[in-house]
Amino acid sequence: MTTQNTEQTNLALTMLSEDERLFRDSVYEFADREIRPLVREMDEHAKIEKPLVDKLFDLGVMAIEIPESYGGGGARFFHAVLAVEALSRVDPSIGVLVDVQNTLVINALLRWGNEDTRRRFLPRLAASTIGAYALSEAGSGSDAFALATRAIERGDDWIITGRKLWITNGNEADLFIVFATVNPEAGYRGITAFLVERGFPGFTVGRKEDKLGIRASSTCELLLEECRVPRAHVLGEAGKGYKVAIETLNEGRIGIGAQMIGLAQGALDHAIGYVKTRRQFGKAIADFQAVQHQLARAATELEAARLMVYNAARLRDAGQPFLTEAAMCKLFSSEVAERVTSLAVNLYGGYGFVKDYPVEKLYRDAKIGQIYEGTSNLQLQTIAKQLIG
Ligand SMILES: Cc1cc2nc3c(=O)[nH]c(=O)nc-3n(C[C@H](O)[C@H](O)[C@H](O)COP(=O)(O)OP(=O)(O)OC[C@H]3O[C@@H](n4cnc5c(N)ncnc54)[C@H](O)[C@@H]3O)c2cc1C
């Protein structure tokens, strides 16, 4: 009987273990208390203040999967998904800061770093160092492996020259995973991942983009002008960077799914609160069946998206194939986020269109889900490839 109950518990995707629930709730309580009062100001100033970043490190969400022996939380990928969801419910800009740190940077180091690299960088990432992941360039976005940044061997170093674009956390990061080619003729087989530190000669963080949404999250250009990188800073093997990129991004997009369901939940929370208090025609607008049905449909879509995100994350943690599920969850949850935030704006009426109320920001923030870590067309391509071959 006991065994049967346990098995049944495992079958319910949204049924969290005690530890998962406590973790998720503590992250949400933190977000509600510490982040919510700053959301509008951070959006307006397009900046995340350092004291908030310090608190995120103290909370433990900047090193979720790093083993305890290196100062991290020693938790699973699913915990990272829960954290990104809980933070994005309040501010998707903080959600993506934490997402890139965990699902891309730390993930890549855990998977591809050797003992020396792990020992040098994981304790720093757990304590106070923010990471960034630099693949895209002006001429290579969806076609990521057409990148032009070049690395040339010189003595014990690699000399990297190129320009990266759209790099999340660019302003705050001290450690950058930079992808460059060591052999342009070899195509994707020349791509190599390098660990570049702020302060390396020839490395500068350039212009910060002025964006539609997730404005507090910094998105920057990186300039590498004969940047000298020690040989020991190659992550994985030279020429195997395409594997580092593909495998981390396959997992990372589950994190973007989590960001999208979090922000959709945030918009739905606001909309439900608002329709109960706003009165028209002598009653709360929540009393109109049309409004009730719109909310019911939004909640249903959100539940479906959440199941897809949780399933992809749990498959990943179970060591099962998850490529299609990850692409599907990002595709679907970003579309749901756009629809739910749009509905929230509609239900607020004119108040939904102004910055004094929170839903217009979430509507703007939702758009990025269909663009980064592979556009929706690229997710469809991945899914179709699995279907048709
Ligand atoms: C806010 C923000 C943060 C970002 N953060 C990072 C980061 O931290 N690190 C990083 O490396 N990059 C980052 N990016 C870059 C992001 O991943 C790219 O913008 C994205 O991959 C799309 O590339 P692109 O902008 O060059 O668009 P393009 O690739 O030029 O695409 C333009 C359009 O063409 C479509 N398209 C392209 N190829 C095909 C095809 N084969 N079939 C069908 N349609 C196609 C796309 O779907 C899209 O609709 C970020 C971008 C933004 C806006």
The ligand as a MOL file (V3000), in Angstrom:
LIG
                    3D

  0  0  0     0  0            999 V3000
M  V30 BEGIN CTAB
M  V30 COUNTS 53 58 0 0 0
M  V30 BEGIN ATOM
M  V30 1 C 17.1950 40.0390 -24.6070 0
M  V30 2 C 18.0730 39.0400 -25.2960 0
M  V30 3 C 18.9580 38.3000 -24.5630 0
M  V30 4 C 19.8180 37.3940 -25.1950 0
M  V30 5 N 20.7410 36.7080 -24.4510 0
M  V30 6 C 21.6940 35.9660 -25.1070 0
M  V30 7 C 22.7800 35.3930 -24.3760 0
M  V30 8 O 22.8820 35.5250 -23.1540 0
M  V30 9 N 23.7150 34.7110 -25.0740 0
M  V30 10 C 23.6610 34.5470 -26.4270 0
M  V30 11 O 24.5400 33.9100 -26.9930 0
M  V30 12 N 22.6270 35.0620 -27.1410 0
M  V30 13 C 21.6460 35.7750 -26.5110 0
M  V30 14 N 20.6250 36.3350 -27.2280 0
M  V30 15 C 20.5540 36.1390 -28.6750 0
M  V30 16 C 19.3820 35.2580 -29.0940 0
M  V30 17 O 19.6220 33.9290 -28.7450 0
M  V30 18 C 19.1670 35.4680 -30.5980 0
M  V30 19 O 18.6300 36.7660 -30.7570 0
M  V30 20 C 18.2460 34.4270 -31.1840 0
M  V30 21 O 18.8640 33.1790 -31.2160 0
M  V30 22 C 17.7940 34.7950 -32.6040 0
M  V30 23 O 18.8820 35.1500 -33.3970 0
M  V30 24 P 18.8200 36.5120 -34.2720 0
M  V30 25 O 18.4260 37.6000 -33.3650 0
M  V30 26 O 20.0850 36.6340 -35.0160 0
M  V30 27 O 17.6200 36.2710 -35.2630 0
M  V30 28 P 17.6910 35.4830 -36.6770 0
M  V30 29 O 18.3870 34.1890 -36.5090 0
M  V30 30 O 18.1810 36.4290 -37.7200 0
M  V30 31 O 16.1520 35.2000 -36.9220 0
M  V30 32 C 15.2560 36.1620 -37.4560 0
M  V30 33 C 13.9530 35.4450 -37.8060 0
M  V30 34 O 14.2160 34.4420 -38.8140 0
M  V30 35 C 13.7330 33.1930 -38.3770 0
M  V30 36 N 14.6110 32.1210 -38.8790 0
M  V30 37 C 15.9680 32.0870 -38.8620 0
M  V30 38 N 16.4080 30.9290 -39.3520 0
M  V30 39 C 15.3170 30.2010 -39.6690 0
M  V30 40 C 15.0980 28.9050 -40.2070 0
M  V30 41 N 16.1160 28.0820 -40.4940 0
M  V30 42 N 13.8130 28.4920 -40.4070 0
M  V30 43 C 12.7880 29.2980 -40.1040 0
M  V30 44 N 12.9160 30.5210 -39.5830 0
M  V30 45 C 14.1630 30.9620 -39.3640 0
M  V30 46 C 13.7370 33.2560 -36.8600 0
M  V30 47 O 12.8270 32.3320 -36.2890 0
M  V30 48 C 13.3390 34.7140 -36.6180 0
M  V30 49 O 11.9420 34.8150 -36.6350 0
M  V30 50 C 19.7360 37.2020 -26.6010 0
M  V30 51 C 18.8190 37.9620 -27.3500 0
M  V30 52 C 18.0110 38.8870 -26.7080 0
M  V30 53 C 17.0690 39.7060 -27.5500 0
M  V30 END ATOM
M  V30 BEGIN BOND
M  V30 1 1 1 2
M  V30 2 1 2 3
M  V30 3 2 2 52
M  V30 4 2 3 4
M  V30 5 1 4 5
M  V30 6 1 4 50
M  V30 7 2 5 6
M  V30 8 1 6 7
M  V30 9 1 6 13
M  V30 10 2 7 8
M  V30 11 1 7 9
M  V30 12 1 9 10
M  V30 13 2 10 11
M  V30 14 1 10 12
M  V30 15 2 12 13
M  V30 16 1 13 14
M  V30 17 1 14 15
M  V30 18 1 14 50
M  V30 19 1 15 16
M  V30 20 1 16 17
M  V30 21 1 16 18
M  V30 22 1 18 19
M  V30 23 1 18 20
M  V30 24 1 20 21
M  V30 25 1 20 22
M  V30 26 1 22 23
M  V30 27 1 23 24
M  V30 28 2 24 25
M  V30 29 1 24 26
M  V30 30 1 24 27
M  V30 31 1 27 28
M  V30 32 2 28 29
M  V30 33 1 28 30
M  V30 34 1 28 31
M  V30 35 1 31 32
M  V30 36 1 32 33
M  V30 37 1 33 34
M  V30 38 1 33 48
M  V30 39 1 34 35
M  V30 40 1 35 36
M  V30 41 1 35 46
M  V30 42 1 36 37
M  V30 43 1 36 45
M  V30 44 2 37 38
M  V30 45 1 38 39
M  V30 46 1 39 40
M  V30 47 2 39 45
M  V30 48 1 40 41
M  V30 49 2 40 42
M  V30 50 1 42 43
M  V30 51 2 43 44
M  V30 52 1 44 45
M  V30 53 1 46 47
M  V30 54 1 46 48
M  V30 55 1 48 49
M  V30 56 2 50 51
M  V30 57 1 51 52
M  V30 58 1 52 53
M  V30 END BOND
M  V30 END CTAB
M  END
